[in-house]
């Protein structure tokens, strides 16, 4: 059996779209695929500090985090960081200054920390929900983004007025690509980096080709990697549904054995 490599988004792919848990059959299938000699990787928009221990416990060979800005690969049974790209404080300040012109919530992320701009109350349901999630996990969100030592890897924004996006992007477009995550939510990733560039970096590290690579996702921020690999897989719970027309295979919903089904279909297990 030839060696293959699979890349999994986290939210809505590795986790159930119903309750956010990792389905037992998904974890089991990933472990079986590794036992068969294949490489299993997370490929996520989350930065490394937000890849929870429960995901590590599934057992992966590496991680593409922050939409390709921070990459870890296992070599000689040791997990090694092979890439890290972050944005300096000057860029953070420029983005923060522009963000404060509009009624929005902004969250800066890095491999070290997460931080909302708390100079005013949070406005959006999504931002409040995310803040509470971090607080419930005892994240330290005290680092002031105005501090000279504050940096970020990427950021996300919840807009109150969608018509504000073009004006905001006239500043952010100098440094970041804006990804439409649906509704009021936008993700901003450094120019030149994506889940697709992350895949290529990992393939180069292991001496593998695109023919060996498989990617599984469920949303627009997975589109770069799903468009990049030949063997692209959309979860049955994907949104928008237009994702189904852009992949080579549609599996079941995450909560209904989607990962197991895909790994069986492509002969990982």
Phi, psi and omega in degrees: 000124180289152182281131177237167179225133181242139179243128184242125163297161178268290192288116180087355177243290174291329180257153177296136176289350182272308187229004177078005178279163173268112181303138183301323182288334176291312179299318180296317180296320179296318179295320178296320179296319177296320179296336177275004174096006180268157180265134181240124183231140165278140175225103194225156170283342178295142171280163192302322181295342181258008171271099189296157182303328181297334176282318176301324184292341175298320181102103179231158177275346179177181188217131168254110187245162176058037181054051173087006182268349183212117189231137179234134178229147177272130175221130182054042178065018179236131178281124183237139174280124181248350178204136171211123179236126175228169184254137186284172185294329179299318178292317177304314182298319180295318179293317181296317179299317179293318182300325183287357175278349188232158173279094183208167173247132180235136180236117175271140182230145171211176179291347182261328190198169171233149181204120170282154167282109184255025177290350177209162182296147175294145188250327191262151175298318181296317179294317179296318179297318180292320178300314180296323178299315177295318180297320180294337177262014175061035176291139174277109181246035187269347185291119183288122180296347176275351178293143185295340180265007181275127177229174175216164173262323181198179176205165177229156183222139169251114183268136171282322181239111183297335179291349176280344187299312181302319179295316178299318184291340176297334174269311185293332183297344177291336186233335191227151168267134179267125179250124179284111179265006179097147179060230183267005191257129177228143179247137184241117186243137181307139180302136178092359181233146182193176174297332178289315178296327176298317178299314182296322178299318179291318179300317179297321182298320183264358181071033179255167181245171178298332177297336182272352191258140178228139182229139181234129180207180186215004184210179184297333181281359172264354189298324181298316181283327179292329178281338187277319184270155177285327184257082185254140188228125175256136176289151180297341179264016184300146175217125007282160181293344177299343176300330183299330183276356186249010183234168180270345182205138174247121180261184180288173177297154180304319182285353185240032175086023185300316180292314178302314182299316182293317180294328174290316183299321182262017170062036167283328181226000000 
